[in-house]
Amino acid sequence: MPRIKFQPKNQVAYDKVPVQFKVLPGVREQLKAVPDWQERLRDFVDRLIVENLPKND
């Protein structure tokens, strides 16, 4: 039986195309050392988007 590598916590599947950006040397390794870094980064991106949405006055 194949082992399930990743089980998302939400009910909506993630986009198949990843968001990518360049970082300074060493950042990738440091980021991977942060506990639960992927989920925390997703939360941060969601907040960043909400904070920068145009305000309807």
N, CA, C and O atoms as a printed pandas DataFrame, in Angstrom:
     atom_number atom_name residue_name chain_id  residue_number  x_coord  y_coord  z_coord
0              1         N          MET        A               1    0.854   -1.180    0.000
1              2        CA          MET        A               1    0.000    0.000    0.000
2              3         C          MET        A               1    0.900    1.243    0.000
3              4         O          MET        A               1    1.812    1.339    0.821
4              5         N          PRO        A               2    0.654    2.196   -0.913
5              6        CA          PRO        A               2    1.504    3.399   -0.956
6              7         C          PRO        A               2    1.295    4.272    0.277
7              8         O          PRO        A               2    0.195    4.367    0.823
8              9         N          ARG        A               3    2.369    4.894    0.688
9             10        CA          ARG        A               3    2.334    5.787    1.843
10            11         C          ARG        A               3    1.874    7.169    1.397
11            12         O          ARG        A               3    2.359    7.681    0.388
12            13         N          ILE        A               4    0.948    7.782    2.129
13            14        CA          ILE        A               4    0.489    9.134    1.826
14            15         C          ILE        A               4    1.521   10.102    2.379
15            16         O          ILE        A               4    1.801   10.111    3.577
16            17         N          LYS        A               5    2.086   10.922    1.488
17            18        CA          LYS        A               5    3.135   11.856    1.897
18            19         C          LYS        A               5    2.569   13.134    2.484
19            20         O          LYS        A               5    3.138   13.692    3.422
20            21         N          PHE        A               6    1.448   13.605    1.938
21            22        CA          PHE        A               6    0.924   14.904    2.364
22            23         C          PHE        A               6   -0.584   14.848    2.430
23            24         O          PHE        A               6   -1.240   14.428    1.476
24            25         N          GLN        A               7   -1.127   15.261    3.531
25            26        CA          GLN        A               7   -2.568   15.330    3.707
26            27         C          GLN        A               7   -2.923   16.775    4.063
27            28         O          GLN        A               7   -2.622   17.226    5.169
28            29         N          PRO        A               8   -3.565   17.514    3.133
29            30        CA          PRO        A               8   -3.903   18.912    3.436
30            31         C          PRO        A               8   -4.912   19.012    4.572
31            32         O          PRO        A               8   -5.767   18.141    4.739
32            33         N          LYS        A               9   -4.803   20.073    5.341
33            34        CA          LYS        A               9   -5.703   20.296    6.472
34            35         C          LYS        A               9   -7.027   20.900    6.026
35            36         O          LYS        A               9   -8.029   20.800    6.733
36            37         N          ASN        A              10   -7.031   21.521    4.866
37            38        CA          ASN        A              10   -8.253   22.164    4.396
38            39         C          ASN        A              10   -8.980   21.244    3.423
39            40         O          ASN        A              10   -8.443   20.218    3.008
40            41         N          GLN        A              11  -10.198   21.616    3.064
41            42        CA          GLN        A              11  -11.009   20.803    2.170
42            43         C          GLN        A              11  -10.778   21.137    0.698
43            44         O          GLN        A              11  -11.183   20.374   -0.179
44            45         N          VAL        A              12  -10.140   22.255    0.424
45            46        CA          VAL        A              12   -9.887   22.688   -0.948
46            47         C          VAL        A              12   -8.472   22.269   -1.334
47            48         O          VAL        A              12   -7.519   22.497   -0.588
48            49         N          ALA        A              13   -8.349   21.657   -2.498
49            50        CA          ALA        A              13   -7.025   21.245   -2.961
50            51         C          ALA        A              13   -6.178   22.465   -3.300
51            52         O          ALA        A              13   -6.690   23.487   -3.758
52            53         N          TYR        A              14   -4.884   22.343   -3.069
53            54        CA          TYR        A              14   -3.973   23.430   -3.412
54            55         C          TYR        A              14   -3.811   23.502   -4.921
55            56         O          TYR        A              14   -4.011   22.514   -5.628
56            57         N          ASP        A              15   -3.451   24.668   -5.398
57            58        CA          ASP        A              15   -3.169   24.873   -6.812
58            59         C          ASP        A              15   -1.995   23.988   -7.215
59            60         O          ASP        A              15   -1.036   23.847   -6.456
60            61         N          LYS        A              16   -2.063   23.401   -8.385
61            62        CA          LYS        A              16   -0.991   22.518   -8.838
62            63         C          LYS        A              16    0.261   23.284   -9.265
63            64         O          LYS        A              16    1.345   22.706   -9.336
64            65         N          VAL        A              17    0.118   24.575   -9.549
65            66        CA          VAL        A              17    1.254   25.401   -9.953
66            67         C          VAL        A              17    1.756   26.162   -8.726
67            68         O          VAL        A              17    1.023   26.988   -8.181
68            69         N          PRO        A              18    2.982   25.906   -8.282
69            70        CA          PRO        A              18    3.488   26.572   -7.087
70            71         C          PRO        A              18    3.846   28.037   -7.330
71            72         O          PRO        A              18    4.160   28.433   -8.452
72            73         N          VAL        A              19    3.795   28.823   -6.278
73            74        CA          VAL        A              19    4.290   30.198   -6.309
74            75         C          VAL        A              19    5.779   30.109   -5.968
75            76         O          VAL        A              19    6.167   29.462   -4.995
76            77         N          GLN        A              20    6.591   30.758   -6.769
77            78        CA          GLN        A              20    8.035   30.695   -6.551
78            79         C          GLN        A              20    8.627   32.086   -6.533
79            80         O          GLN        A              20    8.158   32.979   -7.238
80            81         N          PHE        A              21    9.661   32.271   -5.727
81            82        CA          PHE        A              21   10.379   33.536   -5.716
82            83         C          PHE        A              21   11.814   33.286   -5.278
83            84         O          PHE        A              21   12.111   32.324   -4.571
84            85         N          LYS        A              22   12.685   34.170   -5.713
85            86        CA          LYS        A              22   14.115   34.054   -5.416
86            87         C          LYS        A              22   14.400   34.606   -4.012
87            88         O          LYS        A              22   13.789   35.580   -3.574
88            89         N          VAL        A              23   15.337   33.959   -3.329
89            90        CA          VAL        A              23   15.771   34.406   -2.005
90            91         C          VAL        A              23   17.298   34.449   -1.983
91            92         O          VAL        A              23   17.967   33.887   -2.850
92            93         N          LEU        A              24   17.813   35.111   -0.996
93            94        CA          LEU        A              24   19.259   35.197   -0.836
94            95         C          LEU        A              24   19.829   33.825   -0.476
95            96         O          LEU        A              24   19.111   32.972    0.046
96            97         N          PRO        A              25   21.115   33.611   -0.753
97            98        CA          PRO        A              25   21.738   32.331   -0.406
98            99         C          PRO        A              25   21.577   32.025    1.089
99           100         O          PRO        A              25   21.766   32.900    1.934
100          101         N          GLY        A              26   21.230   30.788    1.397
101          102        CA          GLY        A              26   21.081   30.348    2.783
102          103         C          GLY        A              26   19.677   30.460    3.331
103          104         O          GLY        A              26   19.354   29.808    4.323
104          105         N          VAL        A              27   18.831   31.270    2.714
105          106        CA          VAL        A              27   17.474   31.479    3.229
106          107         C          VAL        A              27   16.656   30.195    3.122
107          108         O          VAL        A              27   15.888   29.868    4.027
108          109         N          ARG        A              28   16.816   29.480    2.034
109          110        CA          ARG        A              28   16.045   28.250    1.824
110          111         C          ARG        A              28   16.290   27.253    2.958
111          112         O          ARG        A              28   15.339   26.687    3.499
112          113         N          GLU        A              29   17.525   27.038    3.313
113          114        CA          GLU        A              29   17.862   26.097    4.372
114          115         C          GLU        A              29   17.335   26.578    5.722
115          116         O          GLU        A              29   16.844   25.775    6.515
116          117         N          GLN        A              30   17.433   27.875    5.987
117          118        CA          GLN        A              30   16.938   28.425    7.246
118          119         C          GLN        A              30   15.421   28.294    7.334
119          120         O          GLN        A              30   14.882   27.966    8.391
120          121         N          LEU        A              31   14.739   28.549    6.229
121          122        CA          LEU        A              31   13.284   28.450    6.203
122          123         C          LEU        A              31   12.836   27.018    6.472
123          124         O          LEU        A              31   11.889   26.792    7.226
124          125         N          LYS        A              32   13.510   26.059    5.862
125          126        CA          LYS        A              32   13.141   24.660    6.049
126          127         C          LYS        A              32   13.357   24.191    7.488
127          128         O          LYS        A              32   12.790   23.178    7.896
128          129         N          ALA        A              33   14.168   24.913    8.257
129          130        CA          ALA        A              33   14.408   24.569    9.661
130          131         C          ALA        A              33   13.304   25.095   10.572
131          132         O          ALA        A              33   13.239   24.703   11.737
132          133         N          VAL        A              34   12.435   25.971   10.072
133          134        CA          VAL        A              34   11.338   26.534   10.873
134          135         C          VAL        A              34   10.216   25.501   10.954
135          136         O          VAL        A              34    9.779   24.988    9.924
136          137         N          PRO        A              35    9.742   25.186   12.167
137          138        CA          PRO        A              35    8.653   24.213   12.302
138          139         C          PRO        A              35    7.390   24.677   11.574
139          140         O          PRO        A              35    6.992   25.836   11.685
140          141         N          ASP        A              36    6.771   23.767   10.833
141          142        CA          ASP        A              36    5.503   24.018   10.132
142          143         C          ASP        A              36    5.608   25.224    9.207
143          144         O          ASP        A              36    4.659   26.000    9.090
144          145         N          TRP        A              37    6.756   25.390    8.547
145          146        CA          TRP        A              37    7.023   26.597    7.762
146          147         C          TRP        A              37    6.079   26.771    6.588
147          148         O          TRP        A              37    5.723   27.903    6.261
148          149         N          GLN        A              38    5.660   25.692    5.943
149          150        CA          GLN        A              38    4.796   25.842    4.773
150          151         C          GLN        A              38    3.423   26.394    5.153
151          152         O          GLN        A              38    2.916   27.305    4.498
152          153         N          GLU        A              39    2.830   25.850    6.194
153          154        CA          GLU        A              39    1.510   26.335    6.625
154          155         C          GLU        A              39    1.609   27.763    7.145
155          156         O          GLU        A              39    0.731   28.584    6.877
156          157         N          ARG        A              40    2.662   28.061    7.880
157          158        CA          ARG        A              40    2.843   29.419    8.399
158          159         C          ARG        A              40    3.046   30.416    7.266
159          160         O          ARG        A              40    2.537   31.535    7.329
160          161         N          LEU        A              41    3.779   30.024    6.240
161          162        CA          LEU        A              41    3.995   30.904    5.090
162          163         C          LEU        A              41    2.691   31.120    4.327
163          164         O          LEU        A              41    2.414   32.230    3.872
164          165         N          ARG        A              42    1.885   30.060    4.186
165          166        CA          ARG        A              42    0.575   30.219    3.532
166          167         C          ARG        A              42   -0.297   31.205    4.304
167          168         O          ARG        A              42   -0.952   32.055    3.700
168          169         N          ASP        A              43   -0.311   31.101    5.631
169          170        CA          ASP        A              43   -1.090   32.036    6.458
170          171         C          ASP        A              43   -0.594   33.465    6.270
171          172         O          ASP        A              43   -1.393   34.394    6.150
172          173         N          PHE        A              44    0.730   33.640    6.246
173          174        CA          PHE        A              44    1.296   34.975    6.063
174          175         C          PHE        A              44    0.903   35.562    4.714
175          176         O          PHE        A              44    0.549   36.737    4.622
176          177         N          VAL        A              45    0.965   34.742    3.669
177          178        CA          VAL        A              45    0.604   35.213    2.323
178          179         C          VAL        A              45   -0.868   35.616    2.290
179          180         O          VAL        A              45   -1.213   36.644    1.709
180          181         N          ASP        A              46   -1.732   34.821    2.903
181          182        CA          ASP        A              46   -3.158   35.168    2.957
182          183         C          ASP        A              46   -3.368   36.519    3.643
183          184         O          ASP        A              46   -4.142   37.344    3.160
184          185         N          ARG        A              47   -2.680   36.749    4.772
185          186        CA          ARG        A              47   -2.799   38.032    5.492
186          187         C          ARG        A              47   -2.258   39.178    4.644
187          188         O          ARG        A              47   -2.851   40.256    4.601
188          189         N          LEU        A              48   -1.136   38.947    3.972
189          190        CA          LEU        A              48   -0.531   39.970    3.120
190          191         C          LEU        A              48   -1.497   40.390    2.021
191          192         O          LEU        A              48   -1.624   41.579    1.725
192          193         N          ILE        A              49   -2.168   39.437    1.423
193          194        CA          ILE        A              49   -3.130   39.741    0.360
194          195         C          ILE        A              49   -4.309   40.527    0.908
195          196         O          ILE        A              49   -4.711   41.530    0.319
196          197         N          VAL        A              50   -4.864   40.088    2.020
197          198        CA          VAL        A              50   -6.018   40.773    2.618
198          199         C          VAL        A              50   -5.662   42.202    3.005
199          200         O          VAL        A              50   -6.449   43.121    2.775
200          201         N          GLU        A              51   -4.492   42.396    3.587
201          202        CA          GLU        A              51   -4.067   43.727    4.014
202          203         C          GLU        A              51   -3.856   44.677    2.829
203          204         O          GLU        A              51   -3.912   45.896    2.995
204          205         N          ASN        A              52   -3.617   44.129    1.652
205          206        CA          ASN        A              52   -3.314   44.958    0.498
206          207         C          ASN        A              52   -4.429   45.004   -0.537
207          208         O          ASN        A              52   -4.228   45.504   -1.643
208          209         N          LEU        A              53   -5.583   44.496   -0.192
209          210        CA          LEU        A              53   -6.730   44.601   -1.085
210          211         C          LEU        A              53   -7.195   46.056   -1.139
211          212         O          LEU        A              53   -7.094   46.767   -0.138
212          213         N          PRO        A              54   -7.694   46.506   -2.271
213          214        CA          PRO        A              54   -8.191   47.875   -2.335
214          215         C          PRO        A              54   -9.356   48.075   -1.370
215          216         O          PRO        A              54  -10.239   47.224   -1.256
216          217         N          LYS        A              55   -9.344   49.174   -0.702
217          218        CA          LYS        A              55  -10.407   49.490    0.264
218          219         C          LYS        A              55  -11.570   50.161   -0.472
219          220         O          LYS        A              55  -11.359   51.078   -1.267
220          221         N          ASN        A              56  -12.773   49.710   -0.211
221          222        CA          ASN        A              56  -13.979   50.338   -0.780
222          223         C          ASN        A              56  -14.483   51.388    0.201
223          224         O          ASN        A              56  -14.988   51.054    1.273
224          225         N          ASP        A              57  -14.348   52.625   -0.159
225          226        CA          ASP        A              57  -14.780   53.714    0.738
226          227         C          ASP        A              57  -16.215   54.092    0.497
227          228         O          ASP        A              57  -16.738   54.986    1.161
